[in-house]
Amino acid sequence: MKKKIVLFIIVIMASQQVQAQNWQPVSAVVSFNIKMLGINVLGNFKGLAASVKFDPATPENGSIAATVDAATIDTDNKLRNSHLREKEEFFDTTKYPKITMKSTKIEKTNTGYLGYFDLTIKNTTRSVKLPFTFTNTDEKGIFKGSVVINRRDWKVGGGTLGMSNDVTISLTINTLAK
């Protein structure tokens, strides 16, 4: 009987160690950079909502899911912002209000972590690989990463002349341990 109790305790302790830590996002910067006629256009999205389960020792047990409100796009130019929000060839935020990312796999690398995500923009989902770092201090965690995507894969921007196909998306998510 003692052996069964000891085995039960070991199993319980082991199962607790492989579970990922829950992190509550408290602030985030979701930004992008694209060239238009050779000039960098910078912008960002607000309204990040995320579910983050992550343990740096066992990233394969983690998961990250996040959304931003497409209508919060801001490039510091009111006319351009309206165009990006309203036009079908761009974000058409009335029809497609959310941009989402959901991890399918997370692994450790020599420089941090690599997340495999399904990125959905305008009801089009494509897989992306997002390298990121995680810094943990006490009960605070910071996730940082960036990825370059081809805007045409998500049917954003149509055939706009002078617009680069490559868009760099950068994320910084400040979190608290739950």
C-alpha positions as CSV (number, residue, x, y, z in Angstrom):
1,M,0.0,0.0,0.0
2,K,2.9,2.4,0.8
3,K,4.4,1.8,-2.6
4,K,1.1,2.8,-4.3
5,I,0.8,6.0,-2.2
6,V,4.4,6.9,-3.0
7,L,3.9,6.2,-6.7
8,F,0.7,8.2,-6.7
9,I,2.5,11.2,-5.2
10,I,5.3,10.9,-7.7
11,V,2.8,10.8,-10.6
12,I,1.0,13.9,-9.2
13,M,4.2,15.9,-8.8
14,A,5.5,14.9,-12.3
15,S,2.2,15.9,-13.9
16,Q,2.3,19.3,-12.2
17,Q,5.8,19.9,-13.6
18,V,4.9,19.3,-17.2
19,Q,1.9,21.7,-17.1
20,A,2.6,25.1,-18.6
21,Q,2.3,28.3,-16.5
22,N,-0.6,30.6,-17.2
23,W,0.4,34.2,-18.1
24,Q,-2.0,37.1,-18.0
25,P,-1.2,39.8,-20.7
26,V,-1.2,43.3,-19.1
27,S,0.0,45.3,-22.1
28,A,1.1,44.7,-25.6
29,V,2.6,46.3,-28.7
30,V,1.5,44.8,-32.0
31,S,3.2,46.7,-34.7
32,F,4.0,46.3,-38.4
33,N,6.3,47.8,-41.0
34,I,5.8,47.8,-44.7
35,K,7.5,49.8,-47.5
36,M,5.3,52.0,-49.7
37,L,7.1,53.6,-52.7
38,G,10.4,52.9,-50.8
39,I,9.3,54.6,-47.6
40,N,8.7,52.7,-44.4
41,V,5.1,52.8,-43.2
42,L,4.8,52.0,-39.5
43,G,1.6,51.1,-37.8
44,N,0.1,49.2,-34.9
45,F,-3.0,47.4,-33.7
46,K,-4.6,47.7,-30.2
47,G,-7.0,45.5,-28.3
48,L,-4.9,42.4,-27.8
49,A,-6.7,39.6,-26.0
50,A,-4.6,36.5,-25.4
51,S,-4.5,33.2,-23.6
52,V,-0.9,32.3,-22.8
53,K,0.2,29.0,-21.3
54,F,4.0,28.7,-21.3
55,D,6.8,27.2,-19.3
56,P,10.3,27.9,-20.6
57,A,11.5,24.5,-19.4
58,T,8.8,22.7,-21.4
59,P,7.7,24.9,-24.2
60,E,6.2,22.0,-26.1
61,N,3.4,21.8,-23.4
62,G,2.5,25.5,-24.0
63,S,0.0,27.2,-26.1
64,I,-0.6,30.8,-27.2
65,A,-3.8,32.2,-28.7
66,A,-4.3,35.9,-29.4
67,T,-6.6,38.3,-31.2
68,V,-6.4,42.0,-32.1
69,D,-9.2,44.3,-33.2
70,A,-8.5,45.0,-36.9
71,A,-10.4,48.4,-36.7
72,T,-7.7,49.7,-34.3
73,I,-5.1,49.9,-37.1
74,D,-3.2,53.1,-36.7
75,T,-0.5,54.4,-39.1
76,D,-0.5,58.0,-37.8
77,N,-2.5,59.1,-40.9
78,K,-6.3,59.4,-40.6
79,L,-7.0,59.1,-44.4
80,R,-4.8,56.1,-44.7
81,N,-6.3,54.5,-41.6
82,S,-9.8,54.9,-43.0
83,H,-8.7,53.4,-46.3
84,L,-7.2,50.4,-44.6
85,R,-10.2,49.8,-42.4
86,E,-12.9,50.3,-45.0
87,K,-11.6,48.9,-48.3
88,E,-12.2,45.3,-49.2
89,E,-8.7,45.0,-50.7
90,F,-7.3,45.9,-47.3
91,F,-8.8,44.9,-44.0
92,D,-12.6,45.6,-44.4
93,T,-12.9,45.6,-40.7
94,T,-16.7,45.6,-40.7
95,K,-16.7,42.2,-42.4
96,Y,-13.4,40.9,-40.8
97,P,-13.2,42.5,-37.3
98,K,-10.5,40.3,-35.8
99,I,-7.0,39.1,-36.6
100,T,-6.1,35.9,-34.8
101,M,-3.0,33.8,-34.1
102,K,-3.1,30.4,-32.5
103,S,0.0,28.2,-31.8
104,T,0.1,24.7,-33.1
105,K,3.6,23.9,-31.7
106,I,6.3,25.6,-29.6
107,E,9.9,24.5,-29.4
108,K,13.1,25.6,-27.8
109,T,15.9,26.9,-30.0
110,N,19.5,28.1,-29.4
111,T,18.4,31.7,-29.2
112,G,14.9,31.4,-27.6
113,Y,11.8,29.7,-28.9
114,L,10.1,29.0,-32.2
115,G,6.3,29.2,-32.3
116,Y,4.3,27.6,-35.2
117,F,1.1,29.6,-35.5
118,D,-2.0,29.7,-37.6
119,L,-2.4,33.4,-38.5
120,T,-5.9,34.4,-39.7
121,I,-6.5,37.6,-41.5
122,K,-9.8,38.2,-43.5
123,N,-10.9,34.6,-42.9
124,T,-7.7,33.4,-44.6
125,T,-5.5,31.2,-42.4
126,R,-1.8,30.5,-43.1
127,S,0.9,28.9,-41.1
128,V,3.8,31.1,-39.9
129,K,6.9,30.5,-37.9
130,L,7.5,33.1,-35.2
131,P,10.8,33.1,-33.4
132,F,10.5,34.7,-30.0
133,T,12.2,35.3,-26.7
134,F,10.8,35.0,-23.2
135,T,12.2,37.0,-20.2
136,N,11.0,36.1,-16.8
137,T,11.6,38.2,-13.7
138,D,9.7,37.2,-10.5
139,E,6.1,37.1,-11.5
140,K,6.5,39.1,-14.8
141,G,7.1,37.7,-18.2
142,I,7.9,39.4,-21.5
143,F,7.4,37.7,-24.9
144,K,9.1,39.4,-27.9
145,G,9.2,38.3,-31.5
146,S,8.8,39.2,-35.1
147,V,8.0,37.6,-38.4
148,V,7.9,38.6,-42.0
149,I,4.8,37.7,-44.0
150,N,3.7,38.2,-47.5
151,R,0.6,40.4,-47.4
152,R,-0.7,38.8,-50.6
153,D,-1.0,35.4,-48.9
154,W,-3.9,37.0,-46.9
155,K,-5.3,39.1,-49.8
156,V,-4.3,42.4,-48.2
157,G,-3.5,45.4,-50.3
158,G,-4.5,43.9,-53.7
159,G,-2.3,45.1,-56.5
160,T,-1.4,48.4,-55.0
161,L,1.4,49.8,-56.9
162,G,4.6,50.6,-55.0
163,M,3.6,48.5,-52.0
164,S,6.0,45.8,-50.9
165,N,4.7,42.3,-50.4
166,D,6.8,41.8,-47.3
167,V,5.3,43.0,-44.0
168,T,7.3,42.7,-40.7
169,I,5.0,42.1,-37.7
170,S,6.6,42.6,-34.3
171,L,5.0,41.6,-30.9
172,T,5.9,42.5,-27.4
173,I,3.6,41.1,-24.7
174,N,4.0,42.0,-21.1
175,T,2.5,39.4,-18.8
176,L,1.9,38.5,-15.1
177,A,1.9,35.0,-13.8
178,K,-1.5,33.8,-12.8
